[in-house]
Amino acid sequence: MVLMAPGGRVPKDRSWKAAKVMMAKVDAFLDSLVTFNKEKIPEACLKAIQPYLKDPEFQPDLVASKSLAAAGLCSWVLNIVRFYEVYCEVEPKRQALSKANAELATAQGKLGAIKSKIH
């Protein structure tokens, strides 16, 4: 509920009842998990999810004793947040690499032109 809040507007009601309403249409809910934009998580959602992540009982192994489906969702949340943290660290490096490769290609083109004039 928290991560999937539209536009980062985290709902005040995060009760089990509200969660069941959100998951009532199983196909739509599963599709929203599969198509979740894990590269753009609003800051408000990340902030709101922190208490859950810090809860020592929010672990798939512990949750599985109550519900395998809930354990799967717990695992999904943990992995999506971890992916986002890694993505935020790696993406600027990817962009810098792309820029450096473009500059290298330009420099190699200029070098090739100069070499052809020399020979």
N, C-alpha and C positions, 0 to 999 in steps of 0.2 A: 504494500500500500504506500509506504513512504517513498521508496525508490521510484515507483511508477506514478507518482503524483503529477498530474498534468501541469506543465509550466512551472514545476517546482513549488506549487501551492500545496503544501503538506496538509492533509485533512486533520482536523482537531479530533474527530472520532476515529480512533484506531482500535476499536474494540473488536472482539471476535465476531460479533454480529455484523459489523460493517465489513469485515474481511470476508465473511461468508457471502454477503451481497455482491462484493467485487468478484468473487470466484464462482458465482452461481452459474454463469454461462461458461462452462468448462472450455469449450473450443475457443471462444474469444479470449479467455484468460490465458490459456496455453499459448495461443498465437501472440499475445502481448508479451509473454516471457521470451519467446523465440525471436521476436522482432524488436525487442527492447534495444534502444540506442545506448549501448554501453560506453560510447565515446563522448557522450554529452549528458552528464548527470548534473542537474542543477545543484548549486552549492547548498541551497536550503534543504534539499533532500539528503545530501551527505551529512549535513549537520544534524538533521533529525534522526538519522539512522545510527548515529554514534552510541547512544545509550544501549541499543540492542547489541551492537558489536562488542561493547565492553562487558556485557552480561556474561559471566562465566558459564551460564547454562545455555547460551546461544551457540551450541555446537551440534553439528549433525548427529554425532554419535549419541549424545545425550537426548536429543529431541526424538531420535528414532525409537527410543523405548516407549514413547507416547504415540507417535504417528510417523510412518515411513514417508507419507506425502509431505508432512511438515518438515521432516528432515531434509527432503529434497529441496524444498523452498529455502530452508536455512542455508543449505549448501550453495544454492543459486545466489542468494544475497551475498554471502561471504566471497564467492568467486567473482561476482560482478564488481563488487567494491574493490577487490584486489586488482582485477584487470584494469579498472579505471585509474587506480593509483599508479600502476606500472605504465599505462598509456600516457598519463600526464607527465611522467618522467621521460619517456622515450620519444614522444611525438616531437618536442622541440629539437631533439637530436636528429630525428629523421628529416625535419625541415631544413636544418643546418646542412646535413649531408646532401640533400637535393640541391640546395643553393651552391654548395661547394662544387658539386659535380657539374652544374651548369657553368660556373665560372671556369672550371678546368676545361670543359669542352670549348668554351670561347677562347681561352688561352692557347689550347692545342690547335685550334683553327688558325689563329694568328701566327703561331709558330710554323705551321705547315705552309702558310702563305709566304712567310719570310724565307723559309728553307727553299721553296720553289723558285724564289727570285734569286737566291744565291747560286743555285745549281743551274 
